[in-house]
């Protein structure tokens, strides 16, 4: 009986934790999916084309699925003073397979000089939200002594709708001034209705704020030298409805290596996780500016759910960027840009 109570208590904590994070997921390797972080980062990279992919398997030790995936591709277009991009995001949560698929387009515009640049971005797309009601377990399918009764059918009435489409829009801005960067993004500006039942359930407005400072560890480093070594302290803040989270940490960046250590809290819920990240840049310095980025991170849960129960969270990120043949932008100094901070 004690085991059942412990299991129910753990399940209750997990539900509270999911509610605290709100409707949206976030990535520990937040710069492995820059467009997801902020649409103003569209086209902000060293090259003509960039492709990114990040996969997150959250709390892998728990039953049920909590997985998230984002893939994006964007172009840097100098004559537009910005860039355009496409992004696809998919999330799958719980044993009822609550799945969300979003496809969107992004655009950014930048102004500034070698020492200062301000970027403004917008994002617009459509989301499909889908759930499998047959996977849910209701109270009349549970025996007080035996637990869940296999093969039982609930008399509960479930909504007839299991799939929902809606339009979603976001916007953001990002500023780089010498060795300091700060950005803010505002997601779900139109607060779309996610309800399956017909009773209005608006997707809460979400705000994301990021800030980084680049500190050179070598007296011979220049602004146009991306080799390092550097220490880059950063902060990332999320707020959605009554839930919030804050990540604080720093990266060590030297040549093709980028490693980081982070602490994340969940607002009133207290400590959430320590995060370790390791990123390698391959082919960097090739004649066409080609770069393949491979990254991995692991969240060690320190909340009430604890690491023993969750086995933590693992992320894998892949990024690729390069210049087109005979590009007019190749090897041209553009001053400080956001990609200098990750």
C-alpha positions as CSV (number, residue, x, y, z in Angstrom):
1,X,0.0,0.0,0.0
2,X,2.9,2.3,0.8
3,X,4.2,1.8,-2.7
4,X,0.9,2.9,-4.2
5,X,0.7,6.0,-2.1
6,X,4.3,6.9,-3.0
7,X,3.4,6.4,-6.7
8,X,0.3,8.5,-6.5
9,X,2.3,11.3,-4.7
10,X,5.0,11.2,-7.3
11,X,2.3,11.4,-10.1
12,X,0.7,14.4,-8.3
13,X,4.1,16.2,-8.1
14,X,4.7,15.6,-11.8
15,X,1.3,17.0,-12.7
16,X,2.0,20.1,-10.6
17,X,5.4,20.4,-12.3
18,X,3.9,20.3,-15.8
19,X,1.4,22.9,-14.8
20,X,4.1,25.1,-13.4
21,X,6.0,25.1,-16.7
22,X,2.8,26.1,-18.5
23,X,1.9,25.1,-22.0
24,X,5.3,25.6,-23.7
25,X,8.5,23.6,-23.4
26,X,11.9,25.2,-23.3
27,X,15.3,23.9,-24.3
28,X,18.4,23.8,-22.1
29,X,20.5,24.3,-25.2
30,X,18.5,27.4,-26.0
31,X,20.9,28.6,-28.7
32,X,20.7,25.2,-30.5
33,X,17.3,26.4,-31.7
34,X,17.7,30.2,-32.1
35,X,14.5,30.8,-34.1
36,X,12.5,29.0,-31.4
37,X,14.1,31.2,-28.8
38,X,13.5,34.5,-30.6
39,X,12.3,35.2,-34.2
40,X,14.6,38.2,-34.2
41,X,17.6,35.8,-34.5
42,X,16.5,34.7,-38.0
43,X,19.3,35.2,-40.4
44,X,21.7,36.1,-37.6
45,X,24.6,33.8,-38.2
46,X,28.0,33.7,-40.1
47,X,26.9,32.3,-43.5
48,X,24.1,32.3,-46.1
49,X,22.2,29.3,-44.9
50,X,21.7,27.7,-41.5
51,X,19.9,24.5,-40.4
52,X,19.2,23.5,-36.8
53,X,17.7,20.6,-35.1
54,X,17.3,19.9,-31.3
55,X,15.6,16.9,-29.6
56,X,14.7,16.8,-25.9
57,X,13.7,13.7,-23.9
58,X,12.4,15.0,-20.6
59,X,12.4,12.9,-17.4
60,X,13.2,9.7,-19.3
61,X,12.9,7.6,-16.1
62,X,9.1,8.2,-15.9
63,X,6.4,6.2,-17.6
64,X,4.7,8.1,-20.5
65,X,6.4,10.3,-23.1
66,X,7.7,13.8,-22.8
67,X,9.6,14.5,-25.9
68,X,10.2,17.7,-27.9
69,X,11.7,18.3,-31.3
70,X,12.4,21.5,-33.3
71,X,13.9,21.8,-36.8
72,X,14.5,25.0,-38.6
73,X,16.2,26.5,-41.7
74,X,16.9,30.2,-42.3
75,X,18.7,32.4,-44.8
76,X,20.8,35.5,-44.2
77,X,19.9,38.0,-46.9
78,X,22.1,41.1,-46.8
79,X,20.1,43.1,-49.3
80,X,17.0,42.7,-47.0
81,X,19.2,43.6,-44.0
82,X,17.9,40.5,-42.2
83,X,16.7,37.0,-43.0
84,X,13.8,34.6,-43.5
85,X,13.2,31.1,-42.1
86,X,11.0,28.1,-41.6
87,X,10.5,26.2,-38.4
88,X,8.7,22.9,-37.4
89,X,8.1,22.0,-33.8
90,X,6.6,18.8,-32.4
91,X,5.8,17.9,-28.8
92,X,4.4,14.6,-27.4
93,X,3.3,14.5,-23.7
94,X,2.0,11.8,-21.5
95,X,0.3,8.4,-22.0
96,X,-2.6,10.1,-23.8
97,X,-0.2,11.2,-26.5
98,X,-1.1,14.9,-26.4
99,X,0.7,15.9,-29.5
100,X,1.3,19.4,-30.9
101,X,2.7,20.1,-34.3
102,X,3.6,23.7,-35.4
103,X,4.8,24.9,-38.8
104,X,5.7,28.6,-39.0
105,X,7.7,31.1,-41.1
106,X,9.9,33.8,-39.6
107,X,11.3,37.2,-40.8
108,X,13.8,39.5,-39.3
109,X,15.2,43.0,-40.1
110,X,18.4,44.5,-38.6
111,X,19.8,48.0,-38.3
112,X,23.1,49.2,-36.8
113,X,26.9,49.4,-37.2
114,X,30.0,47.4,-36.4
115,X,29.5,48.0,-32.6
116,X,25.7,48.0,-32.3
117,X,23.0,46.1,-34.0
118,X,19.2,45.8,-33.3
119,X,17.2,43.1,-34.9
120,X,13.4,42.8,-35.0
121,X,11.6,39.6,-35.9
122,X,8.1,38.2,-36.5
123,X,6.8,34.6,-36.6
124,X,3.5,33.3,-37.9
125,X,2.2,29.7,-38.5
126,X,-0.4,27.1,-37.7
127,X,-0.5,24.5,-34.9
128,X,-2.3,21.2,-34.8
129,X,-3.2,19.8,-31.3
130,X,-4.2,16.2,-31.1
131,X,-5.0,13.8,-28.2
132,X,-6.0,10.1,-28.0
133,X,-8.8,9.9,-25.5
134,X,-8.8,6.1,-25.4
135,X,-5.4,6.2,-23.6
136,X,-6.8,8.0,-20.6
137,X,-7.7,6.3,-17.4
138,X,-10.7,7.5,-15.4
139,X,-11.6,7.0,-11.7
140,X,-14.3,4.3,-12.4
141,X,-11.5,2.2,-14.1
142,X,-9.5,2.0,-10.8
143,X,-10.2,-0.4,-8.0
144,X,-9.3,0.8,-4.5
145,X,-7.3,-2.3,-3.7
146,X,-6.1,-3.6,-7.1
147,X,-5.5,-0.4,-8.9
148,X,-6.2,-0.1,-12.7
149,X,-8.5,-2.8,-14.1
150,X,-7.1,-3.9,-17.5
151,X,-9.8,-3.9,-20.2
152,X,-12.3,-1.8,-18.3
153,X,-14.4,0.8,-20.1
154,X,-15.1,4.1,-18.4
155,X,-18.6,5.6,-18.4
156,X,-17.1,9.1,-18.5
157,X,-18.2,11.3,-21.4
158,X,-15.2,12.5,-23.4
159,X,-15.2,15.4,-25.9
160,X,-16.0,14.4,-29.5
161,X,-13.2,16.6,-30.8
162,X,-9.7,15.1,-30.6
163,X,-7.9,17.4,-33.1
164,X,-7.6,21.2,-33.1
165,X,-6.0,23.7,-35.6
166,X,-5.2,27.3,-34.8
167,X,-3.2,30.3,-36.0
168,X,-0.3,31.4,-33.8
169,X,1.9,34.5,-33.9
170,X,5.0,35.7,-32.1
171,X,7.5,38.7,-32.3
172,X,10.8,39.6,-30.8
173,X,13.8,41.9,-30.7
174,X,17.5,41.4,-30.1
175,X,20.2,44.0,-29.4
176,X,24.0,43.6,-29.5
177,X,26.1,46.4,-28.1
178,X,29.9,45.8,-28.0
179,X,30.2,42.7,-25.7
180,X,26.7,42.7,-24.4
181,X,23.6,41.1,-25.9
182,X,19.9,41.2,-24.7
183,X,16.8,39.9,-26.4
184,X,13.1,39.6,-25.7
185,X,10.4,37.5,-27.5
186,X,6.7,37.6,-27.1
187,X,4.9,34.3,-28.0
188,X,1.3,33.5,-28.7
189,X,0.4,37.2,-29.1
190,X,-3.0,36.3,-30.4
191,X,-3.6,33.8,-27.5
192,X,-5.3,31.1,-29.6
193,X,-8.0,28.9,-28.3
194,X,-6.7,25.3,-27.6
195,X,-9.9,23.8,-26.3
196,X,-11.2,20.3,-27.3
197,X,-14.5,20.7,-25.5
198,X,-15.8,23.9,-26.8
199,X,-15.2,25.8,-23.6
200,X,-12.7,28.5,-24.4
201,X,-9.1,27.7,-23.2
202,X,-6.7,30.3,-24.5
203,X,-3.0,29.5,-24.8
204,X,-1.3,31.9,-22.4
205,X,0.9,34.6,-23.6
206,X,4.6,33.8,-23.0
207,X,7.5,36.1,-22.6
208,X,11.2,35.1,-23.0
209,X,14.1,37.3,-22.1
210,X,17.8,36.4,-22.7
211,X,21.0,38.3,-21.8
212,X,24.7,37.4,-22.3
213,X,28.0,39.2,-21.7
214,X,31.2,38.2,-23.6
215,X,34.4,38.3,-21.6
216,X,37.7,37.7,-23.4
217,X,40.4,35.7,-21.5
218,X,43.2,36.7,-23.8
219,X,44.7,40.2,-24.2
220,X,45.3,39.5,-27.9
221,X,41.6,38.8,-28.8
222,X,39.8,41.2,-31.1
223,X,36.1,41.7,-31.7
224,X,36.4,39.9,-35.1
225,X,38.3,37.0,-33.6
226,X,35.9,34.1,-32.8
227,X,38.6,31.8,-31.6
228,X,38.5,32.8,-28.0
229,X,39.1,31.9,-25.2
230,X,36.0,33.5,-23.8
231,X,33.7,33.2,-20.7
232,X,30.1,34.1,-21.6
233,X,27.8,34.4,-18.6
234,X,24.1,34.3,-19.6
235,X,20.6,34.4,-18.2
236,X,17.4,33.2,-19.6
237,X,13.9,34.0,-18.2
238,X,10.5,32.5,-19.2
239,X,7.1,33.6,-18.0
240,X,3.8,32.1,-19.1
241,X,0.6,32.7,-17.1
242,X,1.4,32.1,-13.5
243,X,4.5,30.0,-14.2
244,X,8.1,31.2,-14.6
245,X,11.6,29.8,-14.8
246,X,15.1,31.3,-14.7
247,X,18.4,29.8,-16.0
248,X,21.7,31.3,-14.9
249,X,25.1,30.0,-16.0
250,X,28.1,30.5,-18.2
251,X,29.8,29.0,-21.2
252,X,33.5,28.5,-21.8
253,X,34.2,29.0,-25.5
254,X,37.6,28.3,-27.2
255,X,38.2,27.5,-30.8
256,X,35.9,24.6,-31.7
257,X,34.8,23.8,-28.1
258,X,31.9,25.3,-26.1
259,X,31.0,23.9,-22.7
260,X,28.5,25.3,-20.2
261,X,27.2,24.9,-16.7
262,X,23.7,26.2,-15.7
263,X,21.3,26.4,-12.8
264,X,17.6,26.6,-13.4
265,X,14.8,27.5,-11.0
266,X,11.1,27.3,-11.5
267,X,9.8,30.4,-9.8
268,X,7.8,29.7,-6.6
269,X,8.5,25.9,-7.1
270,X,12.1,26.5,-6.2
271,X,15.2,24.7,-7.6
272,X,14.6,22.7,-10.8
273,X,17.9,21.4,-12.3
274,X,21.6,21.7,-12.9
275,X,22.5,21.5,-16.6
276,X,25.8,20.6,-18.2
277,X,26.3,21.2,-22.0
278,X,29.1,20.3,-24.4
279,X,29.2,21.6,-28.0
280,X,31.8,20.9,-30.8
281,X,32.1,22.8,-34.0
282,X,33.4,20.7,-36.9
283,X,34.8,21.9,-40.3
284,X,35.1,25.4,-38.8
285,X,37.4,27.7,-40.8
286,X,36.9,25.9,-44.2
287,X,37.0,28.0,-47.3
288,X,33.2,28.3,-47.7
289,X,32.6,29.0,-44.0
290,X,31.1,25.6,-43.5
291,X,30.4,24.6,-39.9
292,X,28.8,21.5,-38.4
293,X,27.8,21.9,-34.7
294,X,27.1,18.9,-32.5
295,X,25.8,19.5,-29.0
296,X,24.6,17.5,-26.0
297,X,23.3,18.5,-22.6
298,X,21.9,16.8,-19.6
299,X,19.6,18.2,-16.9
300,X,20.1,16.7,-13.4
301,X,16.8,17.2,-11.6
302,X,17.0,18.7,-8.1
303,X,13.3,19.5,-7.6
304,X,10.9,17.5,-5.4
305,X,10.5,15.0,-8.2
306,X,14.3,14.4,-7.8
307,X,16.8,12.7,-10.1
308,X,16.3,9.2,-8.8
309,X,12.7,9.2,-10.1
310,X,13.2,11.0,-13.3
311,X,16.7,10.0,-14.6
312,X,17.1,13.6,-15.7
313,X,16.6,15.1,-19.1
314,X,18.8,14.7,-22.2
315,X,19.1,17.0,-25.3
316,X,20.9,16.5,-28.6
317,X,21.4,19.4,-30.9
318,X,22.8,19.6,-34.5
319,X,23.5,22.7,-36.5
320,X,24.9,23.3,-40.0
321,X,25.8,26.6,-41.7
322,X,27.8,27.7,-44.8
323,X,28.1,30.3,-47.5
324,X,26.8,29.8,-51.0
325,X,29.4,29.5,-53.8
326,X,30.7,32.9,-54.8
327,X,28.9,34.6,-52.0
328,X,29.4,38.3,-51.6
329,X,29.2,38.0,-47.9
330,X,32.0,35.5,-47.3
331,X,35.0,36.7,-45.3
332,X,33.4,40.1,-44.8
333,X,33.7,41.6,-41.4
334,X,30.2,42.4,-40.1
335,X,31.1,43.6,-36.5
336,X,29.7,41.9,-33.5
337,X,26.6,39.7,-34.0
338,X,24.5,37.4,-31.8
339,X,26.4,34.3,-32.9
340,X,29.5,35.5,-31.1
341,X,27.7,34.7,-27.8
342,X,27.2,30.9,-28.3
